Amino acid sequence: MSESFDFTSYNNIKRMSETELTELWQMYLGDKSNKTARDTLIVQYIYLIRYVVGRVKVTLPSTISIEDIAGYGVEGLINAIERYSPQKNTRFETYALIRIRGAILDRIRSQDFLPRSVRRKIKEIKTAQEHLKQELGRMPTTQEVSEYTGIEAEKVLQLLAEDTTITSIYDKKGATEDSVEIIDTIEDTNKLNPQEQAEESNVKQQLEKALMRLPERERIIMVLYYQENMTMKEIGETINASESRVCQLHAQGIMKLKNILSESRSARLQKSIIA
């Protein structure tokens, strides 16, 4: 099922009422060998895969097909339905979204979607960055890396964005099996202890400061995408730019934020050493 998946077959699905869904769940949970009930649940919750794919696809390299991503998501949805238990006091939608996203990231982790030629260029760019950082005493700009490597500035940003995405997927924790096992045993709440609240507040403050250092257009895109949950297409319509241009500006913004936060961490470390 993960080899190919087409959402168009499910465009005209009639959604059940809450009462009908409850009855369907009771039927399936009462007899998990009931394949008809299970398949009906899959169809009813297929929209969750649409949601996750829509959020994930804009951050992944173009070498990963949407059909594959959706197929991995189906595996996650089926797994969620088969393992779900209402006794865990977690809404199924919350549980399923984590499993769908986890299934997608797990499958992507197991493969390297970047061609060797792309890997070589990324390595060349990173080597140049490190060399220029030592020479300049700061992180080099994209233009400086471009001039050093002979790779167009726009291409440098694109390659670094793809590498950042894949690396973040490989290093991601808490979005796959680990987080599912945790959510299996806790209620669907967002309570934090005082230390966690303080840490979260500190992270938010750092991020807000970093955002203010971005060019206005990139800052607007970040706010619309991450706070307002708008799609790249919707953002493009809002700021009068093409969807591909919005994706490009988003990638640039992510790279700049990464550099700003990295510089901020270095500055705090030096401060603590001096103190």
Secondary structure by P-SEA (a helix, b strand, c coil): cccccccccccbbbbbcaaaaaaaaaaaaacccaaaaaaaaaaaaaaaaaaaaaaccccccccccaaaaaaaaaaaaaaaaaaccccccccaaaaaaaaaaaaaaaaaaacccccaaaaaaaaaaaaaaaaaaaaacccccaaaaaaaacccaaaaaaaaaaaaaaaaaaacccccaaaaaaaacccccccccaaaaaaaaaaaaaaaaaaaaccaaaaaaaaaaccccccaaaaaaaacccaaaaaaaaaaaaaaaaaaaaaaaaaaaaaaaac
